[in-house]
Amino acid sequence: MTPKDDIAERRFLPETVHKRDIFSETISGTLEGVEDFPVVLRKLDGVPFYAKPIAWFLARKEIRGLKAVQGIEGAPVLVRVDKVGLLRSWTQGTPLQLAKPTDPAFYKDAKRLLREMRRAGVAHNDIAKPQNWLMTHDGRAAVIDFQLASVHRKNSKMLRVLAREDLRHLLKQKRAYAPELLTASEERMLAQKALPARIWMATGKKLYNFITRKLMNWSDGEGTEDRIERDGPALEAALRGHAGVTDLALCTYALPAKGVGLYVFVETELSAAELGELLPEPAPELVQTVAALPRGESGAVRMDALQLVATNRLDELEQLSAQDADLAAALKPIIAQRLNLTDRILRK
């Protein structure tokens, strides 16, 4: 392995944009000459001037948290911080909502990770989201996304309270994926939400939702309106009737704050401008032109894969592609040019 000091000086080679919001852009890639050390950049140099104070406030929290957990197995490695943003290691693993671990060893290791973070004075504060937990290839636990992490004196009461909430949120994951493993004491802890958490839910959570869902464009998964049934027929009639369109696929995705958006993949050689002139009202929110839609052996369009692209669920796309080399090749240019770069759904 290349020495860490040398790694920090290597040029970042971007590969995939994972999400983009008003406060940052998240891009995974590698470092020049170090292919076996994947990294992820939280890019801040393109943030609008009015959002920079909040963007760097969140970044400084993440930097401080990452510095405090260096050396803990299952925590990311902070590579460097500069005017572009902060670069950290990319943790290889499967998000909990996909891994759905049932092995007691995973939860034992997850508790070990939280204990070591607490000893370092760190509370994560955002592991209620299963996508911030990973199960590594050897079945161990890892955590990512330290934007809301806080660092405290190691014997402070606040740390004890927040660390307890981190543990309670881990137990919520355990209840979701392996409820039979919960002990009686863990059941009692799940039923006893700490006072600061109750106050947060009644007050600060509303501000948090406004910032994340309205300003940062995170999706909440709400909205049941059937856009395909309502708007699909007119859209299909307008596009399929044009000689320059060979096929199309309609998907939905959660709009920021509330509602359902229509995402249309159009197999065509027409330009986006030419295609725009064909769209009926109300127009779909997102229209992506593709050279070829992904298809299965029968020739049917792989709607399962396109739905994952539309909702920006790259983790699940990676798993799906790993099972089918032809599908992976067909999806690669579509994923690279996808139009929804908002964060994954917070709740279903």
URZI-V446049 format. One line per field, one symbol per residue. psi: psi as a letter, one per 40 degrees, with the letter a starting at -180 (. if undefined). A space follows every 50 residues. Layout:
# URZI-V446049
psi: ???
This chain:
# URZI-V446049
psi: hhidddddeihhhidhhdihaeeihhhiaiihegdegiihhgheeehide edddddddddddddddddehehheiihhdihaddahhiihhhihideddf hehddddddddddddddddeehhdefedhdeehihideeiiiiigfdeii hiieeidddddddddddddddddddddgdeehidddddddeghidddddd decddddddddddddefiieeihehgddddeddddddddeehdehdiihh iiihihdiihihhhhhhieiidddddeehiihiidhhhhidhihiadeei hgddddddddefgdddddddddehddddddddddddeieheiiihdi.
